[in-house]
Amino acid sequence: MRRCCWRRLQAGACGMSCRIAGATGRTSMLRRPAPGFSLLEVLVALALLVLAALLGEQLLWIGRQSLVDARQRAQALQLAEQELERLRGRYGVVQPPCREKGVEQGTRDERIGAADYRISWQVDSRCSPARHRLTVTVDWPGTGARQSLRLFAESGDAGWR
């Protein structure tokens, strides 16, 4: 076999193996590494790909839950605004009956899609013909816990605010 120097070995000029004389004069066999990947490298790469896929799936699930929550909150806000407008129209001209505490209230349920919404309203007139305080609360079961949204409106000399 031929003797090769390191430069020729790295350049591939010596073939698959060559003998190099060491300081002691003995020759040793050097082999060029086989092309491709070792089993350990493949397993590490596969583990990283699986981890990345699991994290990506988790992010997609969290994003979907956030989207569902946002849709439910938007629906609750729309229901609360509709109820507030209904109450403004009802109590904008006519004074509610004066009661001991000056409070009239009610509740109704509405199902939209897969969510059940409970709409509660309260009109506090405090026996004053010019002042009303409207409170509308919408409750619904969220993805984690029960959610709630509350809107207020007050009437006075300048109208509703």
C-alpha positions in Angstrom: 0.0 0.0 0.0 1.0 3.6 -0.6 2.1 6.0 2.0 -0.1 9.2 2.1 0.2 12.5 3.7 -2.8 14.1 5.5 -3.5 16.5 2.7 -3.7 13.8 0.1 -5.8 11.7 2.5 -8.3 14.6 3.0 -8.4 15.3 -0.7 -9.3 11.7 -1.4 -6.2 10.9 -3.4 -5.1 7.9 -1.4 -8.2 5.7 -1.9 -10.3 4.1 0.9 -7.4 3.6 3.3 -3.7 4.2 3.5 -0.8 3.6 5.8 0.9 6.5 7.6 4.2 6.1 9.3 4.2 7.4 12.9 7.1 8.7 14.9 8.0 5.2 15.9 8.2 4.0 12.4 5.2 1.8 12.7 2.4 2.1 10.2 -1.2 2.5 11.2 -4.4 2.1 9.2 -6.6 5.1 8.7 -10.1 4.8 7.2 -12.2 7.5 5.6 -15.5 7.7 7.4 -18.4 6.1 5.6 -20.8 8.5 4.0 -24.3 9.0 5.6 -25.6 9.4 9.1 -25.2 7.2 12.1 -28.1 5.6 13.9 -27.7 8.0 16.9 -27.8 11.1 14.6 -31.0 9.8 13.0 -32.6 9.1 16.3 -31.7 12.5 17.7 -33.1 14.2 14.6 -36.3 12.2 14.8 -36.8 13.1 18.5 -36.4 16.8 17.7 -38.9 16.5 14.8 -41.4 14.8 17.1 -40.9 17.4 19.8 -41.4 20.2 17.3 -44.6 18.6 15.9 -46.0 18.2 19.5 -45.3 21.8 20.3 -46.8 23.0 17.1 -50.0 21.0 17.8 -50.2 22.5 21.3 -49.9 26.0 19.9 -52.7 25.3 17.3 -54.9 23.9 20.1 -54.3 27.0 22.2 -55.0 29.3 19.2 -58.3 27.4 18.5 -59.4 27.8 22.1 -58.6 31.5 22.0 -60.7 31.9 18.8 -63.7 30.1 20.4 -63.4 32.3 23.5 -63.2 35.5 21.3 -66.3 34.4 19.3 -68.3 33.7 22.5 -67.2 37.1 24.0 -68.2 38.9 20.8 -71.6 37.1 20.8 -72.1 38.0 24.5 -71.3 41.7 23.8 -73.8 41.7 20.9 -76.5 40.2 23.1 -75.8 42.7 25.9 -75.9 45.7 23.5 -79.2 44.5 22.0 -80.7 44.1 25.5 -79.4 47.6 26.5 -80.9 49.1 23.4 -84.2 47.4 24.1 -84.3 48.7 27.7 -83.3 52.2 26.5 -86.2 52.2 24.2 -88.6 50.9 26.8 -87.5 53.2 29.6 -86.4 56.2 27.6 -89.9 57.8 27.6 -91.9 56.1 30.2 -90.9 55.9 33.9 -90.8 52.4 35.3 -93.2 51.8 38.2 -91.8 53.3 41.4 -91.0 50.5 43.8 -89.6 50.5 47.3 -86.1 50.3 46.1 -86.8 51.6 42.7 -85.5 48.5 41.0 -87.0 46.3 38.2 -85.1 43.3 37.0 -85.4 40.3 34.8 -83.6 37.3 33.3 -83.8 35.3 30.1 -81.8 32.5 28.6 -80.7 32.2 25.0 -78.8 29.4 23.2 -76.6 30.4 20.2 -74.6 27.7 18.6 -73.2 25.4 21.3 -73.2 28.1 24.1 -76.0 28.9 26.5 -76.2 32.6 27.4 -78.0 34.0 30.5 -79.0 37.6 30.0 -79.9 39.5 33.2 -81.0 43.1 33.3 -81.8 45.6 36.0 -83.4 49.1 35.9 -82.7 51.3 38.9 -84.9 54.4 38.8 -84.7 55.3 42.5 -88.2 56.8 42.0 -86.8 59.6 39.9 -88.6 60.3 36.6 -85.4 61.8 35.0 -82.8 59.2 36.1 -82.5 55.6 35.2 -79.5 53.3 35.6 -79.5 50.2 33.3 -77.3 47.2 34.0 -77.1 44.3 31.6 -75.1 41.2 32.5 -74.5 38.2 30.2 -73.1 35.0 31.6 -72.0 32.0 29.6 -69.9 28.8 30.1 -66.4 29.5 28.8 -63.7 27.0 27.9 -62.1 27.1 31.3 -64.5 28.8 33.7 -67.8 30.7 33.6 -67.5 34.0 31.8 -69.4 37.2 32.4 -69.8 40.6 30.7 -71.6 43.6 32.1 -72.7 46.9 30.4 -74.1 50.0 32.1 -76.1 53.0 30.9 -77.4 56.0 32.8 -80.0 58.5 31.7 -80.0 62.1 32.9 -80.9 65.6 31.7 -78.6 65.2 28.6 -80.0 61.7 27.7 -78.3 58.3 27.8 -74.7 57.9 28.4 
